[in-house]
């Protein structure tokens, strides 16, 4: 039986993925916007607010596209 991933682990994995995408993005306004959203995600994570963290990570991903 497959174990379900905890929301905390999901958020941590998503943060790693988004951070890597931000670091690999070319310089410019899209990267700047994504980094602001990523910083907001870090703040939310420190406050143990996974919902806001994921929202900010989604916004960061969207900013890069």
BAMI-915961 format. One record per residue: residue in three letters; residue number from 0; z, y, x of N, C-alpha, C in turn. Coordinates in steps of 0.05 Angstrom, whole numbers, plus 32768, in hexadecimal, padded with zeros to 4 digits. Each point is the difference from the previous one (the first is absolute). Layout:
REC   res     n     nz     ny     nx    caz    cay    cax     cz     cy     cx
REC   ala   NUM      Z      Y      X      Z      Y      X      Z      Y      X
...
// end
This chain:
REC   res     n     nz     ny     nx    caz    cay    cax     cz     cy     cx
REC   unk     0   8000   7FE9   8011   8000   8017   7FEF   8000   8019   8012
REC   unk     1   7FEF   8013   7FF9   7FFE   8018   8010   8016   8014   7FF8
REC   unk     2   800D   800B   8015   8015   8014   7FFA   7FF3   801B   7FFB
REC   unk     3   800C   800F   7FED   7FF7   801A   7FFA   800A   8014   8014
REC   unk     4   7FEF   8013   8009   8008   8013   8014   8013   8015   7FF3
REC   unk     5   8015   8007   800D   8012   8014   7FF5   7FF3   801C   8001
REC   unk     6   8008   8012   7FEE   7FF4   801A   8000   8005   800F   8019
REC   unk     7   8017   7FFC   800D   8005   800D   8019   7FEE   7FF7   8016
REC   unk     8   7FFA   7FE6   8001   7FED   7FF6   8014   7FE4   8009   7FFA
REC   unk     9   7FF9   8001   7FE7   7FE5   8009   7FF8   7FFD   801D   8009
REC   unk    10   8014   8011   7FFB   7FFE   801C   8008   7FFE   8003   801E
REC   unk    11   8010   7FF0   800F   7FFF   8001   801D   7FE5   7FF8   800B
REC   unk    12   7FF4   7FEB   7FF4   7FE5   7FF8   8009   7FEB   8015   7FF9
REC   unk    13   8003   800C   7FE9   7FED   8014   7FF8   8002   8019   8012
REC   unk    14   8019   8006   8008   8004   8017   8012   7FF2   7FFB   801B
REC   unk    15   8002   7FE7   800A   7FF3   7FF9   8019   7FE1   8003   7FFE
REC   unk    16   7FF6   7FF7   7FEA   7FE3   8000   7FFB   7FF6   801D   7FFE
REC   unk    17   800E   8010   7FF1   7FF7   801C   7FFC   8003   8010   801A
REC   unk    18   8016   7FFB   800F   8004   800E   8019   7FE9   7FFA   8013
REC   unk    19   7FF8   7FE6   8002   7FEA   7FF9   8011   7FE6   800D   7FF8
REC   unk    20   7FFB   8002   7FE5   7FE8   800D   7FF7   8001   801E   8007
REC   unk    21   8017   800D   7FFD   8002   801C   8007   7FFB   8004   801E
REC   unk    22   800B   7FEF   8010   7FFD   8003   801D   7FE3   7FFC   8009
REC   unk    23   7FF1   7FEF   7FF2   7FE5   7FFA   8007   7FEC   8013   7FF5
REC   unk    24   8009   8010   7FEC   7FED   8013   7FF3   7FF9   8017   8013
REC   unk    25   7FE7   8009   7FFE   7FF8   8017   8011   800F   8019   7FF7
REC   unk    26   8004   8012   8014   800D   8019   7FFA   7FF1   8010   7FEB
REC   unk    27   8010   800E   7FF0   7FF3   8011   7FEC   8013   8003   7FE8
REC   unk    28   7FF6   800D   7FEB   8010   8006   7FE9   8009   7FE6   7FF1
REC   unk    29   7FF0   7FEC   8000   8008   7FE7   7FF2   8018   7FF3   800E
REC   unk    30   7FFE   7FFF   801B   8016   7FF5   800F   801A   8011   7FFD
REC   unk    31   7FFD   801A   8000   8017   8012   7FFD   800D   7FFB   7FE5
REC   unk    32   7FF0   7FFE   7FEB   800B   7FFB   7FE5   800E   7FE4   7FFF
REC   unk    33   7FF3   7FEC   800C   800C   7FE5   7FFF   801A   8000   800F
REC   unk    34   8002   800E   8017   8019   8000   800F   8016   800E   7FF1
REC   unk    35   7FFA   8015   7FF0   8014   800D   7FF0   800B   7FEC   7FEB
REC   unk    36   7FEE   7FF2   7FF3   8009   7FEC   7FED   8010   7FE9   800D
REC   unk    37   7FF8   7FF9   8018   800F   7FEB   800E   801C   8009   8007
REC   unk    38   8002   8019   8009   801B   800B   8006   8011   8001   7FE7
REC   unk    39   7FF4   8006   7FE9   800F   7FFF   7FE7   8009   7FE4   7FF9
REC   unk    40   7FEF   7FED   8007   8007   7FE3   7FFC   8018   7FF9   8011
REC   unk    41   8000   8009   8019   8016   7FFA   8012   801A   800C   7FF5
REC   unk    42   7FFF   8018   7FF6   8018   800D   7FF4   800A   7FF0   7FE8
REC   unk    43   7FED   7FF8   7FEF   8008   7FF0   7FE9   800C   7FE5   8008
REC   unk    44   7FF5   7FF4   8014   800A   7FE6   8009   801D   8003   800B
REC   unk    45   8005   8015   800F   801B   8005   800A   8014   8005   7FEA
REC   unk    46   7FF6   800B   7FE9   8011   8004   7FE9   8002   7FE7   7FEE
REC   unk    47   7FF4   7FEA   8009   8000   7FE7   7FF1   7FF2   8003   7FE5
REC   unk    48   7FEB   8011   8000   7FF1   8004   7FE7   7FE4   7FF3   8004
REC   unk    49   7FFF   7FE6   7FFC   7FE7   7FF1   8005   7FE9   8009   7FEE
REC   unk    50   8007   8008   7FE7   7FEB   8008   7FED   7FF2   8019   800B
REC   unk    51   800F   8014   8008   7FF3   8019   800B   7FF2   7FFA   801B
REC   unk    52   800C   7FEE   800F   7FF4   7FF9   8019   7FE4   7FF4   7FFC
REC   unk    53   7FFE   7FED   7FED   7FE6   7FF4   7FFB   7FEC   8014   7FF5
REC   unk    54   8009   8012   7FEF   7FEF   8015   7FF5   7FF5   8011   8017
REC   unk    55   8011   8008   8012   7FF7   8010   8017   7FED   7FF0   8012
REC   unk    56   8005   7FE7   8004   7FEE   7FEF   8010   7FE5   7FFE   7FF3
REC   unk    57   7FFF   7FFD   7FE5   7FE7   7FFE   7FF2   7FF1   801B   8003
REC   unk    58   800E   8016   7FFE   7FF4   801A   8003   7FF4   8003   801D
REC   unk    59   800F   7FF6   8013   7FF6   8001   801C   7FE6   7FF0   8003
REC   unk    60   8000   7FE9   7FF5   7FE8   7FEF   8001   7FE8   800E   7FF2
REC   unk    61   8006   800B   7FE9   7FEB   800E   7FF1   7FF5   8018   8010
REC   unk    62   8012   800E   800E   7FF7   8018   800F   7FED   7FF9   8016
REC   unk    63   8002   7FE7   800B   7FEF   7FF8   8015   7FE4   7FF8   7FF7
REC   unk    64   7FFD   7FFB   7FE6   7FE6   7FF7   7FF6   7FEE   8017   7FF7
// end
